[in-house]
Each structure stands twice: as structure tokens, then as C-alpha cells.
Amino acid sequence: MGEYLLELRPEVEAFLFHEALLLDDLRFDEWLALFADEARYWMPIAETLDYDQSRVSAEGEWALVEETKAFMAKRLERMKTGMAFAEQPRSRTRHYVSNVLVSVGEGETVIARSNILVFQGRRDRKGEFFAGYRLDSLVRHDSSWLITERRVFLDQRVLPRALSVFL
């Protein structure tokens, strides 16, 4: 990731904290508006190997999630219909974002690397936690930012249940 852009960190951090708030408050339409039209949301599969514990699926290989903004919009539409049974009733979530570092990306983008911890509470089940880090490609949009790509790398090698929330 190279040199860090310390002057942008407070602004990018505030953007990521606001995004987490929108998710936790179930304000999904506002949350989706933070993504550029061509945005990509990608979460690779983390493999458990004796020789390389850091190995994740590469671009074009199987992924846990590989969605466009249009696909995310369809997922949210389905949730509103009540037909997304994994989210009926809706999960309670709490998104924690920390250790934000901002560096230069390609062209006009900056890359925000952040650690995440997401709690998901479901009905009568005990809660689940998802831990890992994200790499977000951001571009300046008016006085704020738009996410052009989100890459999520979970520390879990086995997910505790169906992944029905956004990380």
C-alpha cells in the first residue's frame, strides 16, 4: 500500500463510520447510494492450507460474494418483499470499523484499508461475529466519496451460517 495519506484519514474515516451507521440503522437505500454505479463488492474464499494461511481465491475464482451495485439493489429489493427468508425478521447488526489507513490508488482513487468486526443478532439464536479487513477503492464525489470497489477479507475459514448481511 505504500505511503499513507494522513491528511485524508479523518475524512475517509468519517465516511466509513457514516456508512456503518446507515447499515446498522437499516437505511439501505442511503447506504447503496454511497456506491458508484459501476461498483463491485467482492469477498473471496479464504482457504485453510498448511503452507500458506493467507491464500484467498483470486480474481475470477470462486468467491463468497461477487456482486455489482445493480445486484446489491436487487438483494435489497428482495428484502423489502419479505421473501428473503434468511432476513425475516431482519438481523440486528453492529458494524465496527477501525485502524483506517488511506493510500493512493489508481487514477483518481484512494484505497482505504480498515479492520471490521460485524455483530449479527438473529431472533432466538446467539449472535455471530464476522471479523476481517476491507479494502475500499474510493473516488471523490462532490464533497464526499463514492465506493467503486469493496473487497472484504474475513478471518473466518468457515462461516457460522448463511451470510445475509452486508459487511
C-alpha positions, -999 to 999 in steps of 0.1 A, spaced: 0 0 0 29 24 1 27 59 15 -3 69 37 -24 100 31 -26 112 67 -45 144 57 -74 124 42 -77 99 70 -102 118 92 -125 125 62 -124 89 49 -128 76 84 -159 97 89 -173 84 56 -168 48 67 -183 54 101 -213 70 85 -217 41 61 -216 17 91 -243 37 108 -266 35 77 -262 -3 77 -270 -6 114 -300 17 111 -313 -3 82 -311 27 59 -302 6 29 -312 29 1 -290 57 16 -262 31 20 -265 19 -16 -262 55 -28 -226 55 -14 -216 31 -42 -207 42 -77 -229 28 -104 -201 6 -117 -192 -6 -81 -181 -41 -73 -185 -59 -39 -162 -89 -37 -154 -113 -9 -130 -142 -17 -130 -176 -2 -102 -179 24 -85 -213 22 -70 -233 51 -37 -246 39 -7 -259 59 17 -240 37 0 -206 31 -26 -194 56 -30 -161 37 -42 -177 5 -76 -164 -8 -93 -171 -40 -80 -149 -68 -100 -128 -92 -121 -150 -114 -121 -179 -90 -150 -189 -67 -159 -162 -42 -183 -160 -13 -197 -128 -27 -192 -111 -61 -218 -85 -68 -224 -53 -87 -243 -24 -74 -273 -35 -96 -272 -69 -79 -270 -54 -44 -300 -33 -53 -319 -65 -63 -309 -81 -30 -323 -51 -11 -355 -51 -32 -360 -88 -23 -355 -80 14 -383 -54 12 -407 -80 -2 -404 -103 29 -393 -131 6 -357 -131 18 -363 -157 45 -327 -155 59 -336 -119 68 -371 -124 82 -372 -109 107 -343 -86 99 -310 -92 117 -298 -66 142 -262 -56 133 -235 -35 147 -206 -26 124 -173 -16 139 -147 0 117 -111 7 129 -75 10 120 -83 30 89 -53 37 66 -56 57 34 -32 54 5 -30 64 -32 -49 41 -56 -50 40 -94 -60 72 -112 -82 94 -90 -89 67 -64 -77 63 -29 -76 30 -11 -90 28 25 -79 -3 44 -99 -9 76 -104 -36 101 -140 -47 106 -160 -65 132 -197 -71 125 -221 -85 150 -253 -101 137 -281 -109 161 -308 -132 149 -341 -139 167 -335 -166 194 -300 -176 183 -268 -164 199 -251 -137 179 -225 -142 153 -193 -122 147 -176 -116 114 -140 -103 117 -116 -93 90 -105 -63 69 -117 -44 39 -100 -27 10 -123 1 -3 -115 20 -35 -130 54 -32 -133 84 -56 -142 119 -47 -178 128 -54 -189 164 -47 -179 170 -10 -178 133 -1 -168 99 -15 -182 70 -36 -171 34 -32 -160 20 -66 -149 -14 -52 -151 -31 -19 -130 -62 -11 -138 -80 21 -113 -105 36 -127 -125 65 -106 -142 91 -131 -170 94 -124 -200 74 -158 -215 80 -189 -192 81 -212 -199 111 -244 -195 90 -256 -181 57 -241 -147 51 -272 -125 47 -258 -91 59 -235 -67 42 -201 -63 56 
